[in-house]
Amino acid sequence: MNRLINIGFGNVVNSSKIISIISPDAAPVKRMVQNAKDKGMAIDATCGRRTKAVIVTDNGSVILSSLLPDTIASRVNNFQQTGL
């Protein structure tokens, strides 16, 4: 079932499509984001704020969020546990 998770500023992501939620600080992640931007597969949902989380989806899209990875992960886990 599709569950939409708020990733900040009114932006939502289908939780069943998320593969990973990672911190953008490591060099390999920065390269992955840049490659996604070059291919047009990056979605910037930061609204001009600093990127604090990178969400990788099953179709290869990379979503940039200004929320911390822990915050997004807890929202995904809350939906999965409660079944709301």
N, C-alpha and C positions, 0 to 999 in steps of 0.2 A: 504494500500500500504506500502511496506517495505521502510523505510528510514534508512540509516546508519549514525550513529552519531560518530564523532571522540572523543575518550575518552583519547587521548594522545599517543604520540610516534607511530603514524600510526595504532593504534588499533581502531577498529570500532565495534559498537553494533547496532543491529536492534532496532530502537526506539519503534516499536510496541510491543516489548517483554518486555520492561522495566516496572516494577511495582513500584519501588521506587529508589530514589537516596538519600542516607543518609550519615551522618558524622560517621566515625569509632570510635569516642571518647567514647561513652557510653559503659558500661559493657555488656548490653544485645547484642549490635551489635558485640562486640568482641567475645562473646560466639557463636553468629550465624556464624561469619566468621570461627572460629575454628571448629565448627561442620561441616561446608561445606568443609573445608580442610580435615577433617577426612573421610568424605564420598566421596571425590574426586569431589566435585561439585563447588570448588572454582577456579576461573580463575584470575591469577595475571597478570595484564596489567600495572604494575607500572614500569617495567624495572629497578628494584632495588631502586627506589625512595620511599619516605615515602608515605604511603596510606593516601589519603585525602578524598576519597569518596568510598562508597560501593554501587554497583548497584545490585539490586535484580531483577531477571527476572521471567517470568511467569512459567518457568519449574523448578524453585528452584535453579538455578545456582546463585552464588554470584561472582560478578566481582569487583576486586579491581583496583582503578584508582588513579593516582597521581594528577589528576585535582580536583579542588574544586567542591563540589556539585552544587554550584550556577552556575559555568561555564558550567557544563554538562547540567543542567536544562535549562539554557538560550539557549543552542544549540538545545535542543529538542524542546523548545517553538518556536524558530525561524523557524525551519523546519515545525512545525505544522501551524504556522501563514502564512508563505509565500507560502507553498505548493510546494516548489521547490524539 
